[in-house]
Amino acid sequence: MNRTDGWYDVEHLSAETWRIIEGEAYGQYLVAGSERSLLVDAGIGIGDLRGLVTDLAGTPISLLLTHWHWDHIGNAARFADDGVSIHPADCGADGRVALDGRSDEFVDRPDRFVERWRARGNEFPDGFGPDAYTIEPVEAPSPIEDGDRLELGDRTLEVVHTPGHSPGHVAVLDRDAGVLYGGDVIHRDAGVYAHLQGCDLQAYRETFARLIDLRDSGAFNTLLTSHNPPLTGSALDVLDRLEAELQRILDGVADGERVETDWGPADEYEVDGSTILTHAAI
């Protein structure tokens, strides 16, 4: 299996836009412009993502990280010479983007992935050494802020600060295409992961309220996240349901259940098929 299109699942979503899945579950997006291309997130770092996107895009590529979690920064260091950007609130105290940048909760994730991937009988791509698997840091990322414009030539994108899942989580808005690249603003199975260090329920609720306003004003009609198929049309009603349930949790009137996760105990709330996980102390 080669380390580019043999390892990654690549879907051509629209003109010059690709969805790229690594390890069956970890998504990133390539948006190609006439003068520059943007890669949104960098996966888990096993495949040759740089080689893949270079083959797809016809222009130089910059990398934007929606946040600092392990499954979004895996290949980031390989783009350092071309420019890696992230919100400053998601950098470590030393200014780097690293596996242990803001906490140690993700340090064991590469080893856990290898263990689980092997247990399922899956193969790794050629040239990859599982026993030496690590995620290299980005030493000097460029800061991005809410409202920044990303000029790609024939496409202009906009940074939207969407805290909650992490303090510096951002989304990327393409108003002309009606697309929001949302990272983990909605997590697996159209749910919310708010049980990790740095998560903030109030900020998360305010983020959903902002996204609802953007959706209702016509800024986007498709939400592309890292762990879900595209959300469009009536599927975007999930924003309303999650925002309302987060307010109920904050008000102390929602019924949750204590569960165990890879990161320890959390409180779980079900809302119309979606799951919200919060800190057990909430």
N, C-alpha and C positions, 0 to 999 in steps of 0.2 A: 504494500500500500504506500503510495507516495505521500509526501507531507503537505501537498497543496490540495488539489481537487479530489484526491483519494481519501483524505482524512476529513475534509470539510464537506458539509452539505451546502450547496450554493443554490439559491433561488433568485432568479431575475424578476424582481417585483414590478418594475416599470422602466421607462427610459432612463438608463444610466443609474439605476438604483438596485443594489443587491442585498439580500439577506443571507448571512453566512453563519452556519451553526457548527459549533465544535463540540465533540463529545456528546452528541445527541441532545444537548440541553442548554448550551451556552451561546447566546446570539450576539452578533455585531452586524453593523450595517455599513455599506460602502455607498457614498453619494458622489458621483463623478460630475465634475464641472468642466467647462471648456478651457479653463486656465489652471484649476487646482481641484483636487478631489479630497473628500473628508471621509475618514474612517471613524465611525462611532463605536468605541470600545474595542478591546484587544483580546477577549477570550481568556482561555486558561493557559495558553503558552506552549502547547504541545506541538501543534502543526506549524508549518511555515506560512504564517499569515501574511507576512510582508511579500513573499513570493507570489502568493495567490492574488492579492489585491493589486500588485504591480501588473500582473497579467491582465486583470480585468479593466483597470483604469488606464486611460491614455494620458493622464496628466500627473504631476507630482502630488504626493499624498501627505496630508497632515492627519494626526491622530487626536481626537478629542475623547477624553474619558468622562463618562457620566458620573462616575464616583470611584472610590479607591478600593473597593472590595476585590478579593483575589481573582474572581472569575471574570473580571473586566480589565485587569491590568496585565494578564499573563504574557502577552507579546509586546507590551508597551516599550520596553527598553530597546527593542529592535527598530523603533521609529524615532529614537531620540535625535538623530541627526537631521530629521525632516521636520521636527516640531511636535511636541506632545503637550496638550493643554488640559488643565483641570481647574476646578474652583479651588481657591486657596484654603477653604475650610476643610478640604479633604486631603491636604498634605500633612505630613508629619511635622513635628516640632522643628526638624532639621530642614524642612522645605522639600523633602523628597516624596515621591510616591513609591511605597514599598509594602511588601507583604505584611510587615509588622509596623507599618507607618503610624497608625493611630491606636492600635491595640494588638494583642497577640492572638485574637480569636480566630484568625485565618491562617496562622502559621502551619497548622497541620493539614490544611485542605489539599495541597498537592499530593501528599502521601495517602490521604484518605481516598482521593479520586483514583489513584493507581491501584490501591487495594480493591476497591469496589469494581473497577473496570476489569481487572484480572479475574475477579470472582465470577463475573458474568461470562467469562470465556471470550472476551473481546480482544482484538489485536491493537497494537500501537503502530503508528506509521514507521516506515523505514527510516533508520538513522536516529530514532529517538531512544534514549536510554532512560527507562523508568527509574532506575536506582539513582540516577544523577539529576532527576527532575527538580528544578528550582525556578523561582520567578525572580528575575533580576529587577532591581529598583531603577526608577528614572530619577537621576540626580538633580536635574534643574528644569522641571516642567514650567511651561508658560501659564500665567494666571488668566482665567476667564471669569467674567462677571455677568450678571443678569443684564440682558439687553445688548450684549456684544453682537456685532454683525460679522458673519463669516462669508467673505466674498470668494466665490468659486469661479467667477467669470460670468457665465450665463445663469448662475443660480446664486441667490443670497439667502443664507440661513441665519437664524437668530437664536441666541442662547437664552434659555428660560431657567432661572434658578428654581429648583423643585425640592427643597429640603424635606426631611422626614425620615426617609430610609437611611440617609446619611446627611451630615450637616451641609456638605457642599454638593449634594446631588444636583445635576442639571439635566435638562432635556434640550433637544435641538429642534427648532420649529422651521419648517419650510412652508411659508404662507402660500406661495404660488401653487405648490403641489397639494396643499391641504394635508400635510403629514407632520406629525410630531414623533420624533425619535425619543422614546421615553425612558430608556435604560431599565431600571428596576422600580420606577414609580408605581407600577403594578407588577407584582411578582408572579410566581408560578400559579397556574390555574386561576388567573385573574384575581389573585389575593394580595395581601399586604404583609410584608415582613417588617415588623416594627419591634422585634424582640432582640435586636443586636445592639452592641454598644454604639452609642451615638445617635440612635433612633430617637425621634421626638414626635409624640402623637399630635400635639397641638400644631406643630409645624406641618405635619403630614396632612392634617385636616385642612389647613389653610392652603396647602398645595393643591389638594383636590378641588377646593372652591375656586382657585385661580384657573385650573384646567377646565372646569365646567364653564367658566366665563369665556375662556378662549374658544372652546368648542361651540358654545351657543352664539358667539359673535362671528362664527364662520372661519376662524383662523386655522382650524384643522378638522378633518372628518375621518382621519385614519390615525390610529395610535400604534406605533411599532415599538414593542418592548423586547427585552432580552430573552424572556422565558415563556412567551406566549405567541401564538399565531397572530397575524394582524387583527386589530380590533377596529371595526368600522360600523357605520350605521347604528342600529339599535344596540349593538354590542357595547357601544360607548356609554350606555346607561349605567354600566358598572361604576362609572365615576360618581354618579349620584348616590348609588347604594353604599359605596364604600365611605363617601364623605359623611353620609347620614349616620352610618354605624360608628364611625370614629367619634362623632359628636356624642352619641349615646354612651360610648365607652368613657369618654372624658367626663360626661355628666354622671357616671356611676350607675346607669340604669340598664346596661346591657348585661346579658347572661353569658359568662364565659366558662371554659373548662380548663383546668390545669393539665398540661401535657408536657411530655419530655421531648426535647429536640436535640440536634447535634450540639447546640450551644447551651444546653441546660434547660431548666424548666421555663415554660412560657404559658401565658393565658391565650386560649384559642376561642375565637368568636366566629360563628358561621352566619353568613348573610347571602341567601339566594345562590348557593353553590360556590361562593367565594369564602376563603378563610383569611381571617386577620389574626396574626400572632403578635402579641405585645409582651413587654417585660412582665415577668410574674409578679413584680412588686406593684404594678399598676392596679 
